[in-house]
Each structure stands twice: as structure tokens, then as C-alpha cells.
Amino acid sequence: MQRNEKKPALITGSTSGIGLSIAHTLARHGHPIMLHGLVEQVAGEKLRTEFTEAYGVECGFSSADISTENGCQALVMDTREAVGNPAVLVNNAGIQFTAPSHEFPSDAWQKIITVNLSAAFYLARDLLPHMRAEGWGRVVNISSVHGLVASTEKAAYCAAKHGLIGLTKVMALENADCGVTANAICPGWVETPLIQPQIEAISREECIDLDQARARLLGAKQPMSRATRPEAIGELVVYLCGEFAETITGASLPVDGGWTAQ
Ligand SMILES: NC(=O)c1ccc[n+]([C@@H]2O[C@H](COP(=O)([O-])OP(=O)(O)OC[C@H]3O[C@@H](n4cnc5c(N)ncnc54)[C@H](O)[C@@H]3O)[C@@H](O)[C@H]2O)c1
């Protein structure tokens, strides 16, 4: 039996896309799950029930808005109440906004930095002491290829995702002596609601249909011009939580169809 079996996992932004897939995959492997995301309580409760019935694991839900430090504290409290102290923290919640740097609105900048970067710091700061005391923990930060390389019109997103990789490395070093690892996953395109506005913008600007726009977006930078399945990220998180990953720490792992190999 693995030491981490049945340890609770908090996955931020797990009501949609990549986070939801990560939650399904961890639940299938027996982890109690704390679901989280900006949906109505009733929708969150429905999802929670679905998880409990499908996987037979303990499961909680919180709709805390993590764009503030208080919101992150509320999420920690909700999590402890529902499933206890998580030994797995997946900082996945993220948002996007695109505009040239010289036109980038301050509110969009602030929001992206707090949700995509600061929340990961606040949550890890609160949850690491328990992991350290237990001698086992996993922090997985969902960064992006945009944590490794840049694209135009993504000033805040690139700054936050690069920052998240720096934060990951610091946490890896600080916890190397106590069985706690910290790693970043850096996806290229993944088929989720996050990329829809970008597909729609290309469709509008170039007067092409959505399928053509999707192909244009995916092919522009990614040599394999097809999106990664969200489940693939879930499986990588499970691997990082497994016994063979115990010396993988401080890594930034691209899942990007060759994007950052160029
Ligand atoms: N989809 C991609 O192509 C892609 C590529 C690289 C990295 N990523 C990263 O993967 C992560 C997940 O992205 P996704 O594509 O699944 O997005 P998504 O839009 O499908 O899901 C985002 C989740 O975050 C939650 N969220 C957003 N703002 C929040 C807030 N203020 N408080 C609480 N919850 C909030 C949403 O409710 C939702 O559950 C993000 O960090 C994103 O940057 C995505």
C-alpha cells in the first residue's frame, strides 16, 4: 500500500476543465477530494454527490473566490471541515485575459496575478505546515507553456505562470528534507472552456468558422496541432503523487505537443 493512499486532495478550480479531470483521476485512485470553483452551491453539491456515488470517497465542495487572501483562507477552512488537512494541493484555478501590454487594464492584471499566482502562495503557506509535520505532501502547480516561454498579449498570464514556476522551485528546496515535493505542470493547448474566447476571437477576426479557428490557434505554436486531453494532466498528477515520483521535485513538466522544444 502506498503511503499517500487515501490522503485528501484539494484541487482548486475543479468544477471545470483540467481541474475537474484531475479531481476525477485522484478520486478514482481513492483520494478524498475537495472540489472547488466558482459555481452555484447547488451545482457544486450535485458534483460532490456524483463523486461520492461514483468513487465512494469522501468529498467536499467550496465556492470560495480565491482572488483575495481572505477567499483563500475561507477555502482552507472549508477544506479542513469537509475532508481534513489535505496532503495533496493542486493549484489549478486560473483565468486568462489578452491585450497588448501598453493597453492591459489594471483590474485584469491584478485579478490574473492574484488567482493564477498569489492564491497558490496563500494556500501553500497555510497547508505546508501540516504536510511537513506529517512527513508527506504533494504540491502540484498547474502552470503553462507560458511559464516557460512567452506569447504576445499575455503579459499578466505569462508573468503569473513564470512566477508560479519560481514559487514551485522555492517550495521544492524548502521542503526537500521532509517528504514534501513541489512540481509544476506546463500544458500547451488543452481542450477546455478557457481557450474558447481565443478561438472565438480568431473566428471573428479572420471570418472563419470555429473549427478552422481552433485549428489555426492550435497549429500556430504547437508542432502537434492537437489539444491535450484534460485526463492526461490528471494522470500526470496521479503519477506525481505516487511512490515512483518521490524524488521528482522542483520540476516544470511540459505537456505541450512539442511547443517548448522549438
Ligand atoms: N486550457 C488550456 O489550454 C491550458 C493550457 C495551459 C495551462 N492551463 C491552466 O490550467 C488551469 C485550468 O485551466 P482550464 O483550461 O481547465 O480552465 P477552466 O476555465 O475550464 O476552469 C477554471 C477553473 O478555475 C475556477 N476559477 C476561476 N477563477 C476563480 C476564482 N477567482 N476563485 C475560485 N475559482 C476560480 C473556475 O471556477 C474553474 O473551476 C489554469 O491555471 C490554466 O491557466 C490551461
The ligand as a Gaussian input file, in Angstrom:
#p B3LYP/6-31G(d) Opt

LIG

0 1
 N       -6.775000      25.038000     -21.288000
 C       -5.528000      25.231000     -21.650000
 O       -5.199000      25.169000     -22.854000
 C       -4.467000      25.490000     -20.619000
 C       -3.134000      25.487000     -21.029000
 C       -2.128000      25.719000     -20.097000
 C       -2.450000      25.944000     -18.781000
 N       -3.756000      25.947000     -18.388000
 C       -4.039000      26.207000     -16.981000
 O       -4.787000      25.145000     -16.439000
 C       -5.598000      25.643000     -15.378000
 C       -7.041000      25.204000     -15.590000
 O       -7.500000      25.761000     -16.795000
 P       -8.793000      25.242000     -17.577000
 O       -8.462000      25.360000     -19.012000
 O       -9.247000      23.950000     -17.034000
 O       -9.812000      26.430000     -17.197000
 P      -11.396000      26.446000     -16.936000
 O      -11.812000      27.820000     -17.303000
 O      -12.068000      25.284000     -17.596000
 O      -11.506000      26.233000     -15.351000
 C      -11.035000      27.207000     -14.441000
 C      -11.474000      26.845000     -13.038000
 O      -10.965000      27.861000     -12.147000
 C      -12.047000      28.354000     -11.360000
 N      -11.804000      29.763000     -11.012000
 C      -11.527000      30.784000     -11.833000
 N      -11.412000      31.934000     -11.139000
 C      -11.632000      31.635000      -9.848000
 C      -11.674000      32.388000      -8.632000
 N      -11.465000      33.718000      -8.612000
 N      -11.943000      31.747000      -7.473000
 C      -12.183000      30.417000      -7.485000
 N      -12.154000      29.641000      -8.591000
 C      -11.881000      30.245000      -9.750000
 C      -13.280000      28.178000     -12.230000
 O      -14.476000      28.202000     -11.447000
 C      -12.994000      26.815000     -12.866000
 O      -13.350000      25.784000     -11.967000
 C       -5.417000      27.155000     -15.364000
 O       -4.489000      27.523000     -14.381000
 C       -4.866000      27.447000     -16.744000
 O       -4.097000      28.617000     -16.769000
 C       -4.779000      25.728000     -19.284000

